Amino acid sequence: MTRQQIEVIVAMYKEDVSYSEIAKVIDKSEHTVKHWVRNNRGEYGLHRRRSVKLTQGVLSEALWSDSKWNVKLGVEFISRRWA
């Protein structure tokens, strides 16, 4: 990556621009941008976009309300002990 491409990635990522949009601007693949961000988070102060709760499978109330499914009922059924 050139210094200019790195600056574009960092600036756009911090503005929550999608990987695909960043890739189009710097003329690289989306995979390349994702890989670069993953490997350089600490050095450039790039926060994770997804909450740790989401990556660990914990559903927040916001996700429940955005879902088409009755998630609360589904979790209840999954958690229930069936005889």
mmCIF file of the C-alpha atoms, coordinates in Angstrom:
data_MODEL
# 
_entry.id   MODEL 
# 
loop_
_atom_site.group_PDB 
_atom_site.id 
_atom_site.type_symbol 
_atom_site.label_atom_id 
_atom_site.label_alt_id 
_atom_site.label_comp_id 
_atom_site.label_asym_id 
_atom_site.label_entity_id 
_atom_site.label_seq_id 
_atom_site.pdbx_PDB_ins_code 
_atom_site.Cartn_x 
_atom_site.Cartn_y 
_atom_site.Cartn_z 
_atom_site.occupancy 
_atom_site.B_iso_or_equiv 
_atom_site.pdbx_formal_charge 
_atom_site.auth_seq_id 
_atom_site.auth_comp_id 
_atom_site.auth_asym_id 
_atom_site.auth_atom_id 
_atom_site.pdbx_PDB_model_num 
ATOM 1  C CA . MET A 1 1  ? 0.000   0.000   0.000  1.00 0.00 ? 1  MET A CA 1 
ATOM 2  C CA . THR A 1 2  ? 1.173   3.485   -0.739 1.00 0.00 ? 2  THR A CA 1 
ATOM 3  C CA . ARG A 1 3  ? 1.179   6.152   1.962  1.00 0.00 ? 3  ARG A CA 1 
ATOM 4  C CA . GLN A 1 4  ? -1.690  7.918   0.169  1.00 0.00 ? 4  GLN A CA 1 
ATOM 5  C CA . GLN A 1 5  ? -3.790  4.722   0.038  1.00 0.00 ? 5  GLN A CA 1 
ATOM 6  C CA . ILE A 1 6  ? -3.168  4.144   3.744  1.00 0.00 ? 6  ILE A CA 1 
ATOM 7  C CA . GLU A 1 7  ? -4.295  7.663   4.579  1.00 0.00 ? 7  GLU A CA 1 
ATOM 8  C CA . VAL A 1 8  ? -7.478  7.166   2.531  1.00 0.00 ? 8  VAL A CA 1 
ATOM 9  C CA . ILE A 1 9  ? -8.227  3.827   4.208  1.00 0.00 ? 9  ILE A CA 1 
ATOM 10 C CA . VAL A 1 10 ? -7.737  5.225   7.701  1.00 0.00 ? 10 VAL A CA 1 
ATOM 11 C CA . ALA A 1 11 ? -9.804  8.364   7.061  1.00 0.00 ? 11 ALA A CA 1 
ATOM 12 C CA . MET A 1 12 ? -12.675 6.546   5.349  1.00 0.00 ? 12 MET A CA 1 
ATOM 13 C CA . TYR A 1 13 ? -12.718 3.680   7.862  1.00 0.00 ? 13 TYR A CA 1 
ATOM 14 C CA . LYS A 1 14 ? -12.968 6.152   10.745 1.00 0.00 ? 14 LYS A CA 1 
ATOM 15 C CA . GLU A 1 15 ? -15.967 7.730   8.958  1.00 0.00 ? 15 GLU A CA 1 
ATOM 16 C CA . ASP A 1 16 ? -17.624 4.253   8.872  1.00 0.00 ? 16 ASP A CA 1 
ATOM 17 C CA . VAL A 1 17 ? -17.422 3.951   5.080  1.00 0.00 ? 17 VAL A CA 1 
ATOM 18 C CA . SER A 1 18 ? -17.901 0.358   3.888  1.00 0.00 ? 18 SER A CA 1 
ATOM 19 C CA . TYR A 1 19 ? -14.962 -1.815  2.858  1.00 0.00 ? 19 TYR A CA 1 
ATOM 20 C CA . SER A 1 20 ? -16.298 -2.052  -0.682 1.00 0.00 ? 20 SER A CA 1 
ATOM 21 C CA . GLU A 1 21 ? -16.485 1.742   -1.052 1.00 0.00 ? 21 GLU A CA 1 
ATOM 22 C CA . ILE A 1 22 ? -12.960 2.147   0.323  1.00 0.00 ? 22 ILE A CA 1 
ATOM 23 C CA . ALA A 1 23 ? -11.720 -0.522  -2.079 1.00 0.00 ? 23 ALA A CA 1 
ATOM 24 C CA . LYS A 1 24 ? -13.247 1.281   -5.071 1.00 0.00 ? 24 LYS A CA 1 
ATOM 25 C CA . VAL A 1 25 ? -11.582 4.559   -4.131 1.00 0.00 ? 25 VAL A CA 1 
ATOM 26 C CA . ILE A 1 26 ? -8.091  3.087   -3.753 1.00 0.00 ? 26 ILE A CA 1 
ATOM 27 C CA . ASP A 1 27 ? -8.504  0.582   -6.599 1.00 0.00 ? 27 ASP A CA 1 
ATOM 28 C CA . LYS A 1 28 ? -7.913  -2.520  -4.469 1.00 0.00 ? 28 LYS A CA 1 
ATOM 29 C CA . SER A 1 29 ? -10.098 -5.506  -3.648 1.00 0.00 ? 29 SER A CA 1 
ATOM 30 C CA . GLU A 1 30 ? -12.444 -5.479  -0.682 1.00 0.00 ? 30 GLU A CA 1 
ATOM 31 C CA . HIS A 1 31 ? -10.539 -8.456  0.741  1.00 0.00 ? 31 HIS A CA 1 
ATOM 32 C CA . THR A 1 32 ? -7.267  -6.514  0.578  1.00 0.00 ? 32 THR A CA 1 
ATOM 33 C CA . VAL A 1 33 ? -8.790  -3.587  2.471  1.00 0.00 ? 33 VAL A CA 1 
ATOM 34 C CA . LYS A 1 34 ? -10.289 -5.855  5.164  1.00 0.00 ? 34 LYS A CA 1 
ATOM 35 C CA . HIS A 1 35 ? -7.006  -7.699  5.563  1.00 0.00 ? 35 HIS A CA 1 
ATOM 36 C CA . TRP A 1 36 ? -5.019  -4.467  5.819  1.00 0.00 ? 36 TRP A CA 1 
ATOM 37 C CA . VAL A 1 37 ? -7.399  -3.017  8.431  1.00 0.00 ? 37 VAL A CA 1 
ATOM 38 C CA . ARG A 1 38 ? -7.310  -6.219  10.485 1.00 0.00 ? 38 ARG A CA 1 
ATOM 39 C CA . ASN A 1 39 ? -3.508  -6.243  10.502 1.00 0.00 ? 39 ASN A CA 1 
ATOM 40 C CA . ASN A 1 40 ? -3.091  -2.527  11.274 1.00 0.00 ? 40 ASN A CA 1 
ATOM 41 C CA . ARG A 1 41 ? -5.821  -1.765  13.833 1.00 0.00 ? 41 ARG A CA 1 
ATOM 42 C CA . GLY A 1 42 ? -3.470  -1.004  16.696 1.00 0.00 ? 42 GLY A CA 1 
ATOM 43 C CA . GLU A 1 43 ? -0.983  1.063   14.746 1.00 0.00 ? 43 GLU A CA 1 
ATOM 44 C CA . TYR A 1 44 ? -3.619  3.379   13.241 1.00 0.00 ? 44 TYR A CA 1 
ATOM 45 C CA . GLY A 1 45 ? -6.209  3.350   16.041 1.00 0.00 ? 45 GLY A CA 1 
ATOM 46 C CA . LEU A 1 46 ? -8.921  1.613   14.012 1.00 0.00 ? 46 LEU A CA 1 
ATOM 47 C CA . HIS A 1 47 ? -11.728 0.409   16.282 1.00 0.00 ? 47 HIS A CA 1 
ATOM 48 C CA . ARG A 1 48 ? -13.716 -2.733  15.607 1.00 0.00 ? 48 ARG A CA 1 
ATOM 49 C CA . ARG A 1 49 ? -17.028 -1.924  13.973 1.00 0.00 ? 49 ARG A CA 1 
ATOM 50 C CA . ARG A 1 50 ? -18.916 -4.853  15.413 1.00 0.00 ? 50 ARG A CA 1 
ATOM 51 C CA . SER A 1 51 ? -19.575 -4.978  19.107 1.00 0.00 ? 51 SER A CA 1 
ATOM 52 C CA . VAL A 1 52 ? -17.786 -7.707  21.044 1.00 0.00 ? 52 VAL A CA 1 
ATOM 53 C CA . LYS A 1 53 ? -21.232 -8.870  22.163 1.00 0.00 ? 53 LYS A CA 1 
ATOM 54 C CA . LEU A 1 54 ? -22.201 -9.530  18.546 1.00 0.00 ? 54 LEU A CA 1 
ATOM 55 C CA . THR A 1 55 ? -19.060 -11.551 17.859 1.00 0.00 ? 55 THR A CA 1 
ATOM 56 C CA . GLN A 1 56 ? -19.671 -13.614 21.000 1.00 0.00 ? 56 GLN A CA 1 
ATOM 57 C CA . GLY A 1 57 ? -23.265 -14.388 20.076 1.00 0.00 ? 57 GLY A CA 1 
ATOM 58 C CA . VAL A 1 58 ? -24.987 -12.216 22.682 1.00 0.00 ? 58 VAL A CA 1 
ATOM 59 C CA . LEU A 1 59 ? -28.099 -10.560 21.287 1.00 0.00 ? 59 LEU A CA 1 
ATOM 60 C CA . SER A 1 60 ? -28.774 -6.990  22.333 1.00 0.00 ? 60 SER A CA 1 
ATOM 61 C CA . GLU A 1 61 ? -32.230 -5.508  22.733 1.00 0.00 ? 61 GLU A CA 1 
ATOM 62 C CA . ALA A 1 62 ? -31.553 -3.320  19.670 1.00 0.00 ? 62 ALA A CA 1 
ATOM 63 C CA . LEU A 1 63 ? -31.039 -6.408  17.532 1.00 0.00 ? 63 LEU A CA 1 
ATOM 64 C CA . TRP A 1 64 ? -34.188 -7.957  18.930 1.00 0.00 ? 64 TRP A CA 1 
ATOM 65 C CA . SER A 1 65 ? -36.276 -4.963  17.972 1.00 0.00 ? 65 SER A CA 1 
ATOM 66 C CA . ASP A 1 66 ? -34.768 -4.766  14.451 1.00 0.00 ? 66 ASP A CA 1 
ATOM 67 C CA . SER A 1 67 ? -35.445 -8.417  13.684 1.00 0.00 ? 67 SER A CA 1 
ATOM 68 C CA . LYS A 1 68 ? -38.425 -9.624  11.629 1.00 0.00 ? 68 LYS A CA 1 
ATOM 69 C CA . TRP A 1 69 ? -38.523 -12.681 13.889 1.00 0.00 ? 69 TRP A CA 1 
ATOM 70 C CA . ASN A 1 70 ? -39.723 -12.852 17.463 1.00 0.00 ? 70 ASN A CA 1 
ATOM 71 C CA . VAL A 1 71 ? -36.189 -13.290 18.777 1.00 0.00 ? 71 VAL A CA 1 
ATOM 72 C CA . LYS A 1 72 ? -37.205 -13.153 22.430 1.00 0.00 ? 72 LYS A CA 1 
ATOM 73 C CA . LEU A 1 73 ? -39.585 -16.071 21.949 1.00 0.00 ? 73 LEU A CA 1 
ATOM 74 C CA . GLY A 1 74 ? -36.993 -17.966 19.913 1.00 0.00 ? 74 GLY A CA 1 
ATOM 75 C CA . VAL A 1 75 ? -34.366 -17.574 22.637 1.00 0.00 ? 75 VAL A CA 1 
ATOM 76 C CA . GLU A 1 76 ? -36.926 -18.743 25.179 1.00 0.00 ? 76 GLU A CA 1 
ATOM 77 C CA . PHE A 1 77 ? -37.638 -21.892 23.145 1.00 0.00 ? 77 PHE A CA 1 
ATOM 78 C CA . ILE A 1 78 ? -33.961 -22.617 22.622 1.00 0.00 ? 78 ILE A CA 1 
ATOM 79 C CA . SER A 1 79 ? -33.167 -22.130 26.305 1.00 0.00 ? 79 SER A CA 1 
ATOM 80 C CA . ARG A 1 80 ? -36.112 -24.160 27.588 1.00 0.00 ? 80 ARG A CA 1 
ATOM 81 C CA . ARG A 1 81 ? -35.495 -27.634 28.991 1.00 0.00 ? 81 ARG A CA 1 
ATOM 82 C CA . TRP A 1 82 ? -37.658 -30.027 26.998 1.00 0.00 ? 82 TRP A CA 1 
ATOM 83 C CA . ALA A 1 83 ? -38.800 -33.225 28.705 1.00 0.00 ? 83 ALA A CA 1 
# 
